[in-house]
Amino acid sequence: MMIRRIFLVSSALAIGGVLAACSDSGNKGAAGTPGAAAQQAAPVGVISLTKGTFPVTTILPGRAEASQIAEIRPQVSGIIQEIPFKEGGEVKKGDILYQIEDAPYLATAAQARAAIAKAEASVPSAQSNFDRYQRLVGSGATQIELETARTNLLQAQAEVESAKAALTAAEIDVEHTKITAPFDGVIDQTAYNVGNVVAANQTTALTTVRQLDPVYILLTESSTNLLRLRDAMRRGEIKGTAGNEAFRLILENGKEYDQKGTLDMSKSVVSETTGTFIIRVRFPNPDRVILPGMYVRATLELGSEAGFALPQLATSRNANGELTAQFVSADGKVETRIFENATPSNNAWLVTDGIKDGDQLIVSGLQSITAGMPVKPMPMKINDKGIVVPAEQAPSGDAQKPAAK
């Protein structure tokens, strides 16, 4: 037993010596290559921030509608003889849309003209009879005969006027057999065809004409922003004049519309069911790019404010919903900053605190970095298309797309 105990102790000491020797060997290797344990700096694209004055904007969802809509109905009854317009095409004000058979109305107008001639023929006789009794009154003609002659003359003159009114009405009916476009616009398909009988002021419309230039965009805004928007209107920063086109439009394909809009009308009552109110904006639409029913997003400028603009492509939200961005610290490491107050400004966030002139914001390479990690900053810029490119690169050069958030 004594020999066995001595053997176990000797084995333990031998294993301890081997482990110590390995530890010393590892320490010597680390000392021999001091750069092996150091973390390598990752290259990132940065832009240098400068304080300035930037527009304060808000983005509102909206839907397009025609500025004018007219349901076309006949004002006289008859058979449709001709439909000269092209369904779905453009029409001009005054273009003939439907031609109703006009023969019966032309005949009525001819009868009215004949009635005028007949009525006018009786006026000279009545006038002569009245003049004669007027001369003879008191010397062979009684006052009653004079009054009777006056009445006959007035009746003859009234029949002339009545016949003329009938002719005017008949001529109006003749004009109404030609149904014309009330304004420039785009016409729908027809609900009636040649040979169909239509009735005056019928319930069913023949077709519909919509004016698409200009076009209205109905924007929906939450009632919480109502006071802010009204303050901007009161200060004159939003006006319904051509000189202050404060609205820009983003179409369904994500592209910006090349026309700007002006405020047309704002509803003064907030919806009790949705808590929103409607803003109506007028946009030129010469090429019919915007069609009724199309959903769009409008950017509205609500004045300007001094601060720093953080491009949205370089920002994100943390688990608490706070806006965050990555900066290069003074010692060349990634620094995460949180901004409690940020205001939309086109494709950027406008902040006033937590940044100073010259701070380097990381705009590319965000996927491969973490807070506290050493980085190698590379000057970049964001071109007009919102793409990150090297600062010295010409606009026509190859562009590096912004890193995903």
Secondary structure, 3 states (H helix, E strand, C coil): CHHHHHHHHHHHHHHHHHHHHHHHHHHHHHHHCCCCCCCCCEEEEEEECCCEEEEEEEEEEEEEEEEEEEEECCCCCEEEEECCCCCCCEECCCCEEEEECCHHHHHHHHHHHHHHHHHHHHHHHHHHHHHHHHHHECCCECHHHHHHHHHHHHHHHHHHHHHHHHHHHHHHHHHHCEEECCCCEEECCCCCCCCCEECCCCCCCCEEEEEEEEEEEEEEEEHHHHHHHHHHHHCCCCCCCCCCCCEEEECCCCCECCCCEEEEEECCCCCCCCCEEEEEEEECCCCCCCCCCCEEEEEEEEEEEEEEEEEHHHEEECCCCCEEEEEECCCCEEEEEEECCCEEECCEEEECCCCCCCCEEEEECHHHCCCCCEEEEEEEEECCCCCEEECCCCCCCCCECCCCC
